[in-house]
Amino acid sequence: MTNKTGILTSLLILCSTVALAKQIEVKGNPIALSQPGEYYLAPQWSPSGDQLAVGGPSYTGLYLLDFPSGNVQQLSNNYSAGYGFAWSHDGSRVASKISHFNKMRRFHTLVSFNVSDGTMQTLSAPHNRMSGKQVWTSDDSHIYLNYAEKFELFTVDDSRSEQNISSLHYVRDGRLQKRTSSLTTTTEIPLFLDQDHISSYAVSPDGSHVVYSTSGQNLWLAEINGDNRIRLGSGIAPSWSPNSEWIVYMLTEDDGHKILNSDVYIISIKEKSPLKITETPDINEMHPQWSPGGDWIAYDTDELGQIFIQQIGWR
């Protein structure tokens, strides 16, 4: 081995060691993005990271919070509009599900709100049963529900073809389904047949993995085809970092009626060691979401109703 080769090898080993030693850390204290006395739920970052969509009290109403100013804009005052909403990939619209009552029966309608002017586009007829949260297809042409007894695509953009939709995931009868479409056929493959009652799941941004929680707050990680499944520990409501290497989630305690305690954790899919990022016995932090830039985590607070953001860094 020449001196140059030996030096190069040493540098490569040193760089690898530094990369492996790189650790995530919490930077500073959490910052309140919304004001005391305002009640918001379930923050979702816009694709650009300059706004968060949030639900109102009891999921009534849908609002936008500017980041970092915290300025508020109302998109909807409809009942249940603040539950299960989702940003389009281009950031121009937010899909939601609004509800109304007719002769003591509750009906749901899938809609899309234009962020720039607040106009609403109706995407479905009223349904008396419409479970799950909204998910956009990769080209923003359609929306589907991530929990459904029968899979259905709802058209947003008529100029685009359903045939362009290749692989989607949703939960039916408590089990995760992989739905694949081509020009001539559509197939559905159930994943994790030995597990059911999946309460929440999230596909990684790079499409390589899925993280999901089952009954009893069991948190699992697997490759997108179902291989190499491992249990990460306890947790629910997982969300991915933009680089698909970390997961943020919440761990709660309840008495069957009320949340007694809830905190936010992050975990690396490589090292699989959880890090608790909230430590406030008198505040229940819930529904964490990683920012598109990767340096902030937003979450709501159960009884306070404030939205907080926590900066994340590396060391």
N, C-alpha and C positions, 0 to 999 in steps of 0.2 A: 504493500500500500504506500503510495506516495504521500508526501506531506500535505499536498493540496487536497488529495482524496480524504485523508484523515481529518483535516480541518473541516471539510464540507460535511463529512459524516457527523462530526461532533456538533456542528451547528444545527444539523437536522434533528439530532437527538435533543439538543437544548430547546429548539423551537417546539418540538412535540411535547416536551415536559412542561414548557410554559403554557401551551395550549390546554393541556390536561389540567394544569393547576388553576386555570382561570375559573373563578367562581362568581356567582351572582350575589348581589348584596342589595339591601334596602338602603336608600339614600334619604336621609332626613326624615321628618315627620309627615304623616298624611296631611293633605291639603283639602279643605272643603271647597268643592267647586260650586255647590248650590248654597243658598242662604238658609239660616235657621228659620224654621216655621214653614218652609216650602217642603212638600213631601213628594219625592220621586222614587221610582223603582227601576231595577233591571237595566242598567246602563249598557248601551251598545255603541262602540266607536264607529264613526264614519270611516270609509276607506281612506280618506285623506288625513284623518286624525285631528281635524280641526273642530269637530262637533261630536257630541254624544246624543243619541236618541234615548229618551227615558219615558217610562210610564208614570201616570199620576196616581193619586191615592186609590187603592183597590183596583188598580189597572185601568181606571177611567181617565181618558185623555192621553194624548201623545205629544211630547215636547222635545225641543232641541235645545241643548246647552252648548254654547260656544266654549271652545277650549283655547286659551286658558282663562278667558274673561268671566265665564259663567253666565253671560247674558242668555235670557230665556226667550224662546219663540214657541208658541203653541201651534201644532199641526192639526190637532183634532181634540174635540171634547166628547167624543163618542165613548159609550160604555164598552169596556174591554179592549179599546184600541191600544192600550199600553201593555198588552200581554202578547208575547211571542212575536213581536215585530222584527223586521230584518231589513238591513240596508241592501240596495242593489250594489253590484260590484263597481259600477261607475259612480256611485254616490249621489245620483240624481233623484232617487226615490226611496221611500220606505214602505215596505209591504206590511199590512196590518190586518187585523180581523175585528170588525165591529159587530156589536150585538144589539138586538132590540127584542121587545116582548110583544106577542100578539096572542090575546086570549089566554094569558097565563103561560104561554109557551115561549121559550127563548130560541131565537134564530140568530145565526151568524152569517156574515157576508165578508168575503175576502176582498180587500181593497188595496190600492197603492196611492200614496201621497207624493206629489211633486214637492221636493224640498224647496225649490226656488220661489214658488207662488202658493203652495198649500192646496192646490187643486187635487181632488180625489177622483181616482179612476176605479170603477166597480169591476171586479174580476170574476165574480161568481153570483149565482142566484142565492137567495137565503137558504141556509141549511139548518135543520134543527139539531144536527150533530156535526161538529167540525172540530176534531181534536188536533192537538199538536201545534207546532210553531211553523212559521213560514220559512221556506228555503228557496233562494233564487238559483236557477240554473246558471252555468258558467257564463253564458252569453246574455243573461238578463232578459231572455225572451219569454220565460215561463216561471211560474212559482208552483211549488208543491208543499205539502204538509209533512213534517218529519215523523208524525205519528198518525196512522190512518188505517181504518179497516179495509179500505180499498184505495189503491193508489190512483191519484188523479192529477193531471197537469192543468194549470190554469194559465191561459195565454195573456201575456202582457203586451207583446209586440207581434202583431199579425204578419209583419214582413219577414219574420224568421220562422224557420221550419222546425217542427218537433223532431224531425229525423236527425237533426244535428246533435241531439241530446244522447250521450253515450252511456255514462255510468252514474247512478244516483244511489243514495242510501236513505232508508227510512225504516221505521219500526212498525211492524204489524203483529198483532197478537203477542206483544211483549218481546218479540225477537227482531234482531237487526236483519234487514233484507238488503241485498245488493241487486239493483235492477239495471240491466244492460239492454240497450236498444240498438238495433241496426236498421238498415233500410227495409228489411223484410221480417225480422223477428224481434220479439221482446222476451227476455228471460229474467226470472227472479231466483236468486240463490239465498237461502237463509244461512246466516252465519251464527256460530256459537250455539249449536243445537242443544247443548247440555245446559244452557243458561236461558232464562227468560226474565220477564219483568224488568227490562232495561228502562231506567227512569230518565236518563239523559245520556247524550253522546255527542262527540265532536270529531270530525275528520280533520286531520292535520292540513295546514295550508298547502303543503307539497303533495298531498294525496297519498302519502306512504303508510300512514298509521291511522288508527281510530282509538280514541279513549272513550270509555263508557262506564256508567255506574249502574249497579243492579240493586235489588232489594237489600236493605241492611247497610246502605252506604258503602258497598264494596266497589272499589275503583279498579278498572282493568285497562290494560294496554295491549294492543295487538297490531300486527301488520294488516293492511287494508284487505288482504285476501283471507284473513282469519288465522294466519299462521303465527307461531311464536307468541302466544298469549301469556301474559303474566299479570299477577295481582299487584297493584301498586300500594295497596293499603286501603284506608277508609277515606271516602270523600264523595261529593256529588257536584253537579253543575260544572263540569270541566270546560276549560277554554284554552286554546293553544297560543303560544308565542308566535310571532310572525315567521320566525326561522324554523318552526316545527321541531325545536329541540327541548322546549319546556312546556309545562302544563300548569295552569293556575286553577284552583278549585276551592270549594268551601267544605268545611266539616262542621256539622251542626249537632246540637243536643236538644231534645224536646221532650215534653211530657205527654205527647199524644194530642195536645190541643194548642200548645204555644211553644215557640222557639225559646229555649232557655239560654243557649249559648251558641255562637257561631263565629268562626274565624276563617281567615284566608291563608292558603298554603300554596307554595310553588314546588315543583319537582322536576328534575331532569330525567328525560327518558333514557339517558345513558347511565348516570350514577344512581338514579332511583332513590335518592335520599331527600325526604320532604323538608322544606324550610318554612316555618311559620312566619308570616310577615305582618300579622296583626296580633296585638296583645293588649286587649282592652276588655276586662271582665264586665264592664257596664255597657258595652256597645256590641251589638251583633252585626258583624260585617258579612255581607252576602252578595251573591251573583257577581263574582269578579270577571273582568274582561281585560285582556291585554291590548294595549294600543298598537296600531299598525306600525309605528316606529320602534316598538319594543322597549321603550324606556319608561312607560307608565302603566299602572294597573288601576282601573277604576272599579268601584264597588258601591253598593248601596248599604244603608244601615237600617235594620229592621224597624225599630220603633222611632228613631229620630227622623227617618225619611230623607236624610241628606246624602248627596253623592260626594264621595271622597276619591281623590287620586293619590297614588303612592308612587314615587319615583323609584326606578330600578336601575342599578348600574352594575359594573363589573370590577373585579379586583384580581 
